[in-house]
Amino acid sequence: MDNYETIEAIEERMSAIKAELETADDAKLDELNSEVDALEARKAALIETRKKEVADVISGGKEIEKIEENRNMTIEEIRSSKDYINAFANYIKTGKDEEVRSLLSTNATPAGTVPVPTIVEERVRTAWQRNGLMELVRKTYIRGNVKIGFERSATGAVVHAEGANAPDEEVLTLGVTELKPESLKKWITISDEAMDLGGEEFLYYIYDEVTYQIAKAAQAQLIAKIAALPAAATASSVSAAKITGTPSLGIIAEAIANLSDEASAPVIVMNKLTYAAFKAAQYAAQYAVDPFEGLAVHFDNTLKAFSAASTGEVWAIVGDFGFGAQANFPNGDEITLKFDDLSLAEQDLVKIVGREYVAVAPVADKAFALLAKGA
């Protein structure tokens, strides 16, 4: 009967039992009577618990209305409340979670993870969105390493004429790419004065910087893996066509032509200096032409800018990140923070280390095309 957590739920079940009694046989009557006895005992226990809470409130000088309010609020409403935001900020600063768990009441488990306030969840989501490519990438939340199968090659379907011999069986060659999570970390130092900020301001200050930098690192890691893809798929890696050339009016169209049919929503990634080279080619044409073929352009300066002197370096990527890439968060996409207020205490500074456990990788064959400078 412990699964009945409110008196209202018990009374609702008692009403249902009353209706069942009208059609119950002798065996069912005994079962229902036993359940009624257990429900009465559970109801008496809940009443005693509520009396004790009221007595504790009176002796502690707290407001009864606040306890009743928290009892009736949903978990989302509690996480959005000012009291919870301030309590969570204190928990982040001190590592003590008693205050934040008391606000969660029955929604928290003693050994469970304390959920972040909704404002933090929104800031984390916004940070990933600011890195536009990571917003496109498919996200999963699977524990451990994740193995993704992909098709390396396959024979197509054929016409089978009536009476003819059976067509040959399909020859299908598969590969498997593995997403192995790694710890992405960012640490900063802040002053004691920053630590004294109020709950909401403090959480904004910390999460905005740490989360943005970790999301940026995840994107850079993904871009580096895509740029290093082989021209032919292997048993453990998908492939990407490599096209040599310069920023010109037709090279993006050539890249699109080298994508698989499933890569239906491609975008372009390049350094901002490479973008300038494309615009120069567009202006030199002296007529209305879009060198980007209507695709969205995302900037990532971890990609080398196009240079006439470089050879073989990838200077742009064209591909479908929603189809061709995946990010797996084994422990969820929340950032964990650790505070060190001792090692730099003489300088009135506090060290904060943010960590995200994530795996990012290209997972679909020919979802990307690489543009590089030829010899």
Long-range contacts (C-beta under 8 A, 24 or more apart in sequence): 1-38, 1-39, 1-41, 1-42, 2-42, 4-39, 4-42, 5-46, 5-106, 6-46, 7-43, 7-46, 7-47, 10-39, 10-42, 10-43, 10-46, 11-43, 13-39, 14-39, 70-103, 70-105, 71-105, 75-104, 75-107, 75-115, 76-118, 78-103, 78-104, 78-107, 79-115, 79-116, 79-117, 79-118, 80-117, 80-118, 80-119, 82-199, 82-200, 84-117, 85-117, 85-119, 85-199, 85-200, 85-203, 86-198, 86-199, 86-200, 87-199, 88-114, 88-116, 88-117, 88-120, 88-199, 88-203, 89-198, 89-199, 89-200, 89-202, 89-203, 90-199, 92-202, 92-203, 92-206, 92-337, 92-339, 93-195, 93-202, 93-339, 95-339, 116-334, 117-203, 119-200, 119-203, 119-204, 120-203, 120-207, 120-334, 121-334, 123-203, 123-204, 123-207, 123-208, 123-211, 124-207, 124-211, 124-333, 124-334, 124-335, 127-207, 127-208, 127-211, 127-212, 127-214, 127-215, 128-211, 128-215, 128-333, 130-212, 130-215, 131-212, 131-215, 131-216, 131-218, 131-219, 132-298, 133-219, 133-222, 133-223, 133-267, 133-269, 133-298, 133-300, 133-321, 134-215, 134-218, 134-219, 134-222, 134-327, 136-267, 136-321, 136-322, 136-325, 137-222, 137-321, 137-322, 137-325, 137-326, 137-327, 137-360, 138-322, 138-323, 138-325, 138-326, 138-327, 139-326, 139-327, 139-328, 139-329, 139-333, 140-326, 140-327, 140-328, 140-329, 141-328, 141-329, 141-330, 141-332, 141-333, 142-328, 142-330, 143-330, 144-181, 144-330, 145-178, 145-179, 145-180, 145-181, 145-359, 146-178, 146-179, 146-326, 146-328, 146-359, 147-176, 147-177, 147-178, 147-179, 148-176, 148-177, 148-178, 148-179, 148-326, 148-363, 149-174, 149-175, 149-176, 150-174, 150-175, 150-176, 150-177, 150-233, 150-238, 150-363, 150-364, 150-365, 151-175, 151-365, 152-233, 152-235, 152-365, 153-233, 175-233, 175-234, 175-235, 175-236, 175-237, 175-238, 175-365, 176-235, 176-236, 177-236, 177-237, 177-238, 177-361, 177-362, 177-363, 178-236, 178-361, 179-326, 179-328, 179-359, 179-360, 179-361, 179-363, 180-359, 181-328, 181-329, 181-330, 181-357, 181-358, 181-359, 182-357, 182-358, 182-359, 183-355, 183-356, 183-357, 184-214, 184-217, 184-218, 184-221, 184-355, 184-356, 184-357, 184-358, 185-214, 185-353, 185-354, 185-355, 185-356, 186-210, 186-213, 186-214, 186-217, 186-353, 186-354, 187-351, 187-352, 187-353, 187-354, 188-351, 188-352, 189-344, 189-349, 189-350, 189-351, 189-352, 190-349, 190-350, 190-352, 191-348, 191-349, 191-350, 192-348, 192-349, 192-350, 194-350, 195-341, 195-350, 206-337, 206-352, 206-354, 207-335, 210-335, 210-337, 210-352, 210-354, 211-335, 211-354, 213-354, 214-335, 214-354, 214-355, 214-356, 218-327, 218-356, 218-358, 218-360, 219-300, 220-300, 220-302, 221-360, 222-325, 222-327, 222-360, 222-361, 222-362, 223-269, 223-300, 223-302, 223-303, 223-317, 224-302, 225-360, 225-361, 225-362, 226-317, 226-319, 226-325, 226-362, 226-368, 226-370, 227-303, 227-314, 227-317, 227-370, 229-362, 229-368, 229-370, 233-365, 238-324, 238-362, 238-363, 238-364, 238-365, 238-366, 238-367, 239-365, 239-366, 240-319, 240-362, 240-366, 240-367, 240-368, 240-369, 240-370, 241-366, 241-369, 241-370, 242-314, 242-369, 242-370, 242-372, 243-369, 243-370, 243-371, 243-372, 244-371, 244-372, 244-373, 244-374, 244-375, 245-371, 245-373, 245-374, 246-277, 246-306, 246-308, 246-373, 247-274, 247-277, 247-278, 247-280, 247-281, 247-291, 247-306, 247-315, 247-316, 248-281, 248-291, 249-281, 249-282, 249-285, 249-289, 249-291, 251-291, 251-371, 252-291, 252-292, 252-293, 252-295, 252-318, 253-293, 255-316, 255-318, 255-369, 255-371, 256-293, 256-295, 256-318, 256-369, 258-366, 258-369, 259-318, 259-319, 259-320, 259-366, 259-367, 259-368, 259-369, 260-364, 260-365, 260-366, 260-367, 262-320, 262-323, 262-364, 262-367, 263-319, 263-320, 263-323, 263-324, 263-364, 263-366, 263-367, 263-368, 264-320, 264-323, 265-320, 265-322, 265-323, 266-295, 266-318, 266-319, 266-320, 267-295, 267-296, 267-297, 267-298, 267-318, 267-319, 267-320, 267-321, 268-292, 268-295, 268-296, 268-297, 268-298, 268-316, 268-317, 268-318, 269-297, 269-298, 269-299, 269-300, 269-303, 269-316, 269-317, 269-318, 270-297, 270-298, 270-299, 270-300, 270-303, 270-315, 270-316, 270-317, 271-299, 271-300, 271-301, 271-303, 271-304, 271-305, 271-306, 271-315, 272-299, 272-301, 272-305, 273-305, 273-306, 274-303, 274-305, 274-306, 274-315, 274-316, 275-299, 277-306, 306-373, 307-373, 308-373, 310-373, 311-373, 311-374, 311-375, 312-372, 312-373, 312-374, 312-375, 313-372, 313-373, 314-370, 314-371, 314-372, 315-371, 315-372, 315-373, 316-370, 316-371, 317-368, 317-369, 317-370, 317-371, 318-368, 318-369, 318-371, 319-367, 319-368, 319-369, 320-364, 320-367, 320-368, 323-364, 323-367, 324-362, 324-363, 324-364, 324-367, 324-368, 325-360, 325-361, 325-362, 325-363, 325-364, 325-367, 326-360, 326-361, 326-363, 327-358, 327-359, 327-360, 328-358, 328-359, 328-360, 329-356, 329-357, 329-358, 330-357, 330-358, 330-359, 331-357, 333-358
